[in-house]
Amino acid sequence: MRLFRTLSLLAAGAALSACSTLGAEAPTTASTAPAFEVQRLSDHTRVLSDDSFEGRGIATPAEDRVIRYLSEQFAAAGFEPGGENGGWTQAVTLNRFTASNIRAQFTANGEAIPLTQGQQIVVSTRLPGDHVMLMDAPLVFVGYGTTAPERDWDDFKDVDVRGKIIVVLVNDADFEQPELNTFNGRAMTYYGRWTYKYEEAARRGAAGVIIVHETAPASYGWATVTNSWSGPQFDIVRTNAAAERVPMEAWVQRDVAIDLFSRAGLDFEAQKVAARSRDFRPVELTGVEFDGMFDVATSQVTTNNIVARLPGTTHPDETILYTGHWDHIGVGAANAEGDSIFNGAVDNASGIAGLLELARVFGAGERPERSIVIIGFTAEESGLLGSEFYASNPLYPLETTVAGFNLDAMNVYGRLNRLGITGHGQSVLDERMETYAVAQGRTIQPDTNNAAGTYFRSDHFPLAKRGVPMAYPKGAGDFVDEPIAARVAARDDYGANRYHQSNDEWFPEMDFSGAAQDLAVVYGVGLDLANSRDWPEWKPGSEFGPVRATSEASRR
């Protein structure tokens, strides 16, 4: 909190400057747009991250409060309900899994090594059932757990891992040695995401997966693992879950893995080096086994995407999409100060505040020709499940969804001299956003955190992989207003100590002037598209272009 307070002397001046100039700086149709008001952004963030919203856990009483608040704000902005049956919501049915009575240990050459949930290991599951028992299960190290035929890469080779526990590294094989450039250097591919590793293990018939946690390649600390995976886990309802989920999904601390490998006569660091090569072969951890058992309470819950729509005047069946997730972790284990509410102010009350402010500005202007649809997705923190559900069951056809913009964890530290574009190089939306950023005196910075796989970690991704051109911009670069050092320290403190922690809370000293700049960019590009006959395209080489091409006839 002290870091934010040091910003307060100049934050108000920067905010007023942003309010008075953002509308005028943007080109073409956004030139007469009302200013994005930083105080409104702050107020919405404060309300949504208040303790009374109990961390915005899905399928809890807090969800009803979120729905009520957002629907009231969207209606006040002039939007109409855009959900099912004339309402504000789209029901999303999920399976909820709660693991309890967790007992886990490694056995190395007859010696039991107990593992405490949340300390040495975090165990969870997303496979329906009542109980999981894994006794004397062999362990096999499979490097990064990747099968990528197009890259001539197979970490499994001809080794059968059915019924075994596989041990895998987080991120891609290039992370430690990006000059290899087998997996795009430091730009994580989907193969580096924990979701992929669990999915590939299920395809291979493994009994479980243990990911070795390391802070740098994961891009977050052990506390984030504990907070994110110790509570209930969720998944969409699957026709054949056993083919897509393993009985046990787990993470283990790095020092535990080092000791485990040593007991198997292996050097952990040497094995990591070996795993960077196409020639790597799986290595059995000889003399080491895993025992684990836990009860699973499996139930179905219904949560909701929140949908608002401003119908277009001329082409209402064509949609410009703005998205962000309303959910956070909810209530969990208390920290040292006794705080157990994971308020999620930056992640992602700030993004929802941005959506509400976009609605206000769109509603105050002349009605566009194409429709504007704004969605607050549920269950992002559970694995992008709300957006995955919508992408599988769209309320507005994806074929005629022109483009979309995703807002997740906005800049609350002040104005920056660049606009970061996660997934830069994928679509022509890059150049459209650059035009507006340049008009603000900013430049483009591609992929500000590509080593963390950010492109695969937010709600735009399920839509992108189904062909919808989706942009994911964030403020980037250097701060332009003093005190520079304090702003940098506040931003770094969030990443190191607040992300997915109970102290991700709103402070009155947060400076939303940079967020207002980013909103002006996505508003301007979206409004231009909404008043045109343009259909943005994926660039040559994008893996999403061929998917979009299959529905080309729908856009003629």
Secondary structure as UniProt FT lines:
FT   HELIX           2..5
FT   TURN            6..7
FT   HELIX           8..25
FT   HELIX           28..32
FT   HELIX           38..48
FT   HELIX           51..56
FT   TURN            58..59
FT   HELIX           61..76
FT   TURN            77..78
FT   STRAND          80..81
FT   HELIX           84..86
FT   STRAND          89..108
FT   TURN            109..110
FT   STRAND          111..115
FT   TURN            118..120
FT   STRAND          121..124
FT   STRAND          131..141
FT   TURN            143..144
FT   STRAND          147..148
FT   HELIX           149..151
FT   STRAND          153..154
FT   TURN            157..158
FT   TURN            162..163
FT   STRAND          165..169
FT   TURN            173..174
FT   HELIX           178..180
FT   TURN            185..186
FT   HELIX           190..192
FT   HELIX           194..203
FT   TURN            204..205
FT   STRAND          208..213
FT   HELIX           215..218
FT   HELIX           222..229
FT   STRAND          233..236
FT   TURN            239..240
FT   HELIX           241..243
FT   STRAND          248..253
FT   HELIX           254..263
FT   TURN            264..265
FT   HELIX           268..274
FT   TURN            275..276
FT   TURN            278..279
FT   STRAND          283..310
FT   STRAND          315..325
FT   STRAND          330..331
FT   TURN            336..337
FT   STRAND          341..342
FT   HELIX           345..349
FT   HELIX           350..364
FT   STRAND          370..377
FT   TURN            381..383
FT   HELIX           385..392
FT   HELIX           398..400
FT   STRAND          401..406
FT   STRAND          416..422
FT   TURN            423..425
FT   HELIX           429..439
FT   TURN            440..441
FT   STRAND          443..446
FT   TURN            448..449
FT   HELIX           450..452
FT   HELIX           454..456
FT   HELIX           460..464
FT   TURN            465..467
FT   STRAND          470..479
FT   HELIX           484..493
FT   HELIX           494..498
FT   TURN            499..500
FT   TURN            502..503
FT   TURN            508..509
FT   HELIX           513..530
FT   TURN            540..541
FT   TURN            543..544
FT   HELIX           545..549
FT   TURN            550..551
FT   HELIX           552..555
//
